[in-house]
Amino acid sequence: MCSIDVEAAGPDGVAEVHDATAPLVAGEPVEVSAGVYVVPDRRVPLVPNVGIVVGQRAALVVDTGIGPRNGAYVLEQARELAKDRPLFLTTTHFHPEHGFGAQAFKGAATIVYNAAQRDELHRKGQAYLGMFKGLSPVFAAELDDVELVDPDVVYQTSSEIDLGGTRVTLRSIGPAHSAGDQVILVDDRVLFTGDLVEHRMFPLAPYFPPFDVDSEVARWIGLLDELLSLKAEVVVPGHGEIAENTIVAYRDYFDYVRAETTRLHKAGASAKEAAEAIVLDARDRWSDWDNPDWIPFVANAFYRSIEAA
């Protein structure tokens, strides 16, 4: 895993990353349900779980990896599975490791985004490109020559794609992790959550003023309950392994941070003091989770929401 120095000022005040592993999508797709494949992230930072859903007449790719090299690899894997079927591409949200390989699919697939994600890409895409390039030379190398690609099809709240014997529902569900979060449900049995859910990783509530202040942690909790109500047989998180009770674990974590932040705020703790206390306790409670540097982001987000109420 890479290490993140939250005290070091990176671009626009964002932490720099040290000892970074090349964020490459790699390995063979694994069938997690009939016709639904995942290229696992292998717990490599800035590598998402990539989905490929193959129907009788068409196939859908979910997320591309970061940069054109990853996008080309994902397209190759999709072609191996889909053969000569038409391809669709969608991304769970606009963040670079999920969608900045889309240029490989331009002209090779029909690209479908929700309107909120498309708009967020327009507002923040260039800023995120610069920010991620500044995190590490390893990441910058994957982002050279990136083109931000507009979708071919844009929907507002939900959309269905009939792949032939397989129905995929795309649902715009943000703001939470991002303003344009989207979940993908395959035949009511497989759910792709994007970074609304990760397995054994502390969640990030992005707060990078002035260009990203849209994460809404209070709303995120309610969305996790909505995702649980779907009763999907398989939940594919944005990062980390496919496992049982991943959504429950995330909801419990958010409930804990909200309750602790509220308690500490009432006791007169500053935002910094509250975050520091929560970091110490959360690292002990969830000792097997990666990315503890993200704990203060969620704690501070709840503190801001309390102050704004």
Phi and psi in degrees as a GROMACS rama.xvg file:
@    title "Ramachandran Plot"
@    xaxis  label "Phi"
@    yaxis  label "Psi"
@TYPE xy
-79.1522  160.259  CYS-2
-108.643  144.539  SER-3
-120.702  121.27  ILE-4
-93.3557  99.6017  ASP-5
-72.7909  -11.6873  VAL-6
-86.9897  -18.274  GLU-7
-85.1184  133.374  ALA-8
-84.2817  112.299  ALA-9
-92.5171  -161.807  GLY-10
-60.8624  131.491  PRO-11
56.5257  28.9448  ASP-12
83.0313  4.92678  GLY-13
-84.5956  142.133  VAL-14
-59.9064  144.855  ALA-15
-87.272  156.161  GLU-16
-113.02  133.378  VAL-17
-116.418  153.476  HIS-18
55.0439  43.0731  ASP-19
-73.9629  137.214  ALA-20
-85.8379  141.323  THR-21
-56.8911  126.119  ALA-22
-83.2831  71.7738  PRO-23
-105.416  128.662  LEU-24
-69.2319  128.222  VAL-25
-150.797  161.463  ALA-26
94.1606  173.176  GLY-27
-89.6407  147.34  GLU-28
-62.3057  140.752  PRO-29
-111.127  129.772  VAL-30
-78.2669  117.785  GLU-31
-101.766  -15.8756  VAL-32
-161.586  165.686  SER-33
-55.0722  116.371  ALA-34
77.1678  3.85329  GLY-35
-116.78  121.208  VAL-36
-119.821  150.158  TYR-37
-131.808  131.725  VAL-38
-91.4796  106.096  VAL-39
-66.3536  151.011  PRO-40
-76.6893  -15.9792  ASP-41
60.2171  20.129  ARG-42
59.2115  30.6915  ARG-43
-87.4855  127.312  VAL-44
-56.6771  140.36  PRO-45
63.3632  25.153  LEU-46
-117.726  124.223  VAL-47
-90.5372  165.549  PRO-48
-76.0705  118.394  ASN-49
-96.3348  131.957  VAL-50
-106.06  144.881  GLY-51
-135.037  117.81  ILE-52
-112.423  121.194  VAL-53
-113.587  119.132  VAL-54
-103.375  -172.112  GLY-55
-71.914  -29.9782  GLN-56
-115.523  -19.4918  ARG-57
-156.566  172.559  ALA-58
-138.576  151.981  ALA-59
-121.785  133.393  LEU-60
-104.185  136.4  VAL-61
-116.373  108.956  VAL-62
76.9743  152.398  ASP-63
-120.235  -14.3516  THR-64
82.5158  174.918  GLY-65
-93.5721  116.68  ILE-66
89.4916  167.893  GLY-67
-65.6052  -32.0141  PRO-68
-64.3723  -45.0221  ARG-69
-65.5362  -41.1335  ASN-70
-58.2937  -42.3126  GLY-71
-64.994  -37.8988  ALA-72
-66.3289  -44.1089  TYR-73
-63.4861  -41.3396  VAL-74
-60.7462  -40.8292  LEU-75
-61.807  -44.3933  GLU-76
-64.6057  -38.993  GLN-77
-64.7187  -41.1233  ALA-78
-64.8292  -37.1316  ARG-79
-60.592  -39.1623  GLU-80
-83.4523  -39.2735  LEU-81
-85.266  -17.4454  ALA-82
57.3071  -124.025  LYS-83
-96.0962  12.3271  ASP-84
-67.7719  147.309  ARG-85
-61.3577  148.58  PRO-86
-111.362  144.88  LEU-87
-116.827  151.364  PHE-88
-129.396  135.693  LEU-89
-138.409  162.595  THR-90
-130.459  146.036  THR-91
-69.7458  -28.9032  THR-92
-167.261  174.707  HIS-93
-81.9325  -7.15322  PHE-94
-56.5912  147.314  HIS-95
-55.4416  -38.5476  PRO-96
-73.0209  -12.7336  GLU-97
-100.13  -32.173  HIS-98
-132.514  -2.25434  GLY-99
-86.6649  19.4291  PHE-100
-110.407  10.7655  GLY-101
-64.4161  -22.8451  ALA-102
-61.7165  -25.7045  GLN-103
-64.9371  -23.1667  ALA-104
-95.2895  -5.53785  PHE-105
-63.2943  119.874  LYS-106
84.2046  -12.9198  GLY-107
-104.211  -13.4216  ALA-108
-151.737  158.783  ALA-109
-86.4462  117.722  THR-110
-93.6585  126.49  ILE-111
-123.59  121.416  VAL-112
-126.98  154.796  TYR-113
-74.9008  154.353  ASN-114
-60.8913  -38.55  ALA-115
-63.4807  -38.2967  ALA-116
-69.6393  -43.2157  GLN-117
-58.0374  -45.2335  ARG-118
-66.3248  -38.6254  ASP-119
-66.5601  -38.4744  GLU-120
-59.4948  -42.993  LEU-121
-63.677  -41.3927  HIS-122
-74.4385  -38.4579  ARG-123
-119.382  -9.62863  LYS-124
-55.6006  -49.5654  GLY-125
-65.2438  -38.1995  GLN-126
-64.9321  -42.8539  ALA-127
-66.5792  -36.3147  TYR-128
-59.7353  -47.4258  LEU-129
-65.28  -40.1935  GLY-130
-62.955  -47.4935  MET-131
-68.2725  -34.7898  PHE-132
-62.0946  -34.9282  LYS-133
-77.547  -12.3019  GLY-134
-69.1917  -37.8864  LEU-135
-166.799  143.326  SER-136
-59.4319  -30.5718  PRO-137
-64.8573  -43.4542  VAL-138
-70.4441  -38.856  PHE-139
-59.5706  -37.1782  ALA-140
-62.4805  -34.4946  ALA-141
-77.2111  -17.8827  GLU-142
-100.423  -0.864986  LEU-143
-60.0541  138.19  ASP-144
66.1266  19.3559  ASP-145
-67.237  135.954  VAL-146
-114.771  129.264  GLU-147
-82.1833  120.708  LEU-148
-105.071  130.833  VAL-149
-77.0598  149.066  ASP-150
-71.3364  157.673  PRO-151
-83.4432  -31.6858  ASP-152
-129.724  135.066  VAL-153
-125.715  132.667  VAL-154
-120.87  165.704  TYR-155
-94.1257  -65.7119  GLN-156
-110.979  -42.3012  THR-157
-155.922  158.681  SER-158
-152.647  149.381  SER-159
-117.095  140.625  GLU-160
-120.874  121.494  ILE-161
-92.6983  108.568  ASP-162
-88.1676  0.485989  LEU-163
93.905  93.9869  GLY-164
78.2246  -4.25684  GLY-165
-136.463  122.412  THR-166
-105.871  126.454  ARG-167
-114.452  127.627  VAL-168
-106.655  124.291  THR-169
-100.414  132.224  LEU-170
-132.853  123.21  ARG-171
-77.0485  121.53  SER-172
-128.955  -4.95243  ILE-173
-76.5287  176.964  GLY-174
-85.2206  143.048  PRO-175
-152.882  -92.1157  ALA-176
-65.7074  -39.1387  HIS-177
-138.897  170.443  SER-178
-68.1259  -29.932  ALA-179
-110.596  30.0584  GLY-180
-53.1127  141.962  ASP-181
-137.57  140.26  GLN-182
-114.335  154.396  VAL-183
-126.629  122.878  ILE-184
-116.14  124.274  LEU-185
-104.459  111.414  VAL-186
50.3135  33.653  ASP-187
58.8649  21.2374  ASP-188
-127.388  -28.2526  ARG-189
-124.052  128.504  VAL-190
-118.538  122.853  LEU-191
-97.0764  118.893  PHE-192
-98.6532  -12.6623  THR-193
59.4849  -154.05  GLY-194
-84.238  10.8637  ASP-195
-63.0526  -26.9427  LEU-196
-139.255  133.128  VAL-197
-133.737  158.567  GLU-198
-103.85  120.95  HIS-199
54.937  42.7377  ARG-200
-141.262  132.472  MET-201
-65.269  135.755  PHE-202
-73.821  154.479  PRO-203
-108.893  127.129  LEU-204
-102.782  95.0664  ALA-205
-57.5023  129.618  PRO-206
-143.244  91.0037  TYR-207
-125.913  71.562  PHE-208
-63.7052  146.26  PRO-209
-93.8685  -3.71552  PRO-210
-97.1359  -4.67927  PHE-211
-151.558  108.417  ASP-212
-136.196  28.3159  VAL-213
-96.6056  -6.9895  ASP-214
-63.7509  139.195  SER-215
-128.711  95.3808  GLU-216
-71.1822  -35.1545  VAL-217
-62.5448  -39.8068  ALA-218
-71.3048  -32.3402  ARG-219
-56.0636  -42.1074  TRP-220
-58.8177  -47.5954  ILE-221
-61.8546  -35.9876  GLY-222
-66.103  -34.5534  LEU-223
-63.3343  -38.5667  LEU-224
-63.9142  -39.184  ASP-225
-62.1554  -41.9173  GLU-226
-65.1312  -38.286  LEU-227
-61.1485  -37.1122  LEU-228
-67.1301  -17.4873  SER-229
-71.7829  -21.8898  LEU-230
55.0372  42.5241  LYS-231
-65.4847  142.467  ALA-232
-71.7492  -35.0996  GLU-233
-128.475  128.011  VAL-234
-112.678  118.067  VAL-235
-99.1774  108.756  VAL-236
-75.8964  165.573  PRO-237
-62.9089  -37.4768  GLY-238
-142.729  149.585  HIS-239
94.2289  171.108  GLY-240
-71.6963  157.131  GLU-241
-75.2255  126.337  ILE-242
-152.293  167.25  ALA-243
-79.3693  150.464  GLU-244
63.8309  22.716  ASN-245
-65.442  -41.2402  THR-246
-64.8613  -42.3539  ILE-247
-60.3721  -43.1148  VAL-248
-60.7364  -40.6804  ALA-249
-68.957  -41.5059  TYR-250
-61.6687  -42.556  ARG-251
-62.2008  -39.4102  ASP-252
-64.5044  -47.1765  TYR-253
-62.8344  -40.5804  PHE-254
-58.7947  -42.8394  ASP-255
-61.8593  -49.7169  TYR-256
-63.8222  -40.3586  VAL-257
-61.5815  -46.4818  ARG-258
-64.8815  -43.6048  ALA-259
-66.7625  -41.132  GLU-260
-62.7476  -42.2071  THR-261
-62.3721  -44.6665  THR-262
-62.674  -46.4008  ARG-263
-68.8804  -35.7049  LEU-264
-63.4892  -43.8384  HIS-265
-63.2829  -30.7985  LYS-266
-80.0679  -2.10579  ALA-267
94.5472  8.90689  GLY-268
-70.3158  144.193  ALA-269
-74.4673  169.651  SER-270
-59.0155  -42.6664  ALA-271
-64.6925  -43.9397  LYS-272
-65.0056  -41.8026  GLU-273
-63.1514  -45.7381  ALA-274
-62.445  -42.195  ALA-275
-62.7395  -41.5907  GLU-276
-66.0815  -41.6051  ALA-277
-67.4395  -38.4021  ILE-278
-58.1974  -48.2289  VAL-279
-60.7302  -45.7203  LEU-280
-71.893  -43.1756  ASP-281
-65.9458  -38.0848  ALA-282
-62.7894  -31.4761  ARG-283
-76.9929  -42.2817  ASP-284
-68.0984  -39.2059  ARG-285
-117.002  59.3281  TRP-286
-68.399  -18.3003  SER-287
-96.867  8.5981  ASP-288
-91.0169  142.906  TRP-289
-86.6276  169.205  ASP-290
64.8945  47.0505  ASN-291
-64.1045  -17.5003  PRO-292
-63.1488  -16.4046  ASP-293
-85.1284  -10.4391  TRP-294
-56.9033  -46.0193  ILE-295
-62.1603  -28.5907  PRO-296
-62.6138  -43.9338  PHE-297
-71.0374  -42.6247  VAL-298
-60.6262  -45.2474  ALA-299
-65.5093  -34.8503  ASN-300
-64.1407  -42.8158  ALA-301
-65.6835  -39.2178  PHE-302
-61.1282  -43.5224  TYR-303
-62.4939  -38.4465  ARG-304
-67.6175  -34.5264  SER-305
-67.2464  -43.5955  ILE-306
-64.0377  -32.803  GLU-307
-81.1849  -16.1502  ALA-308
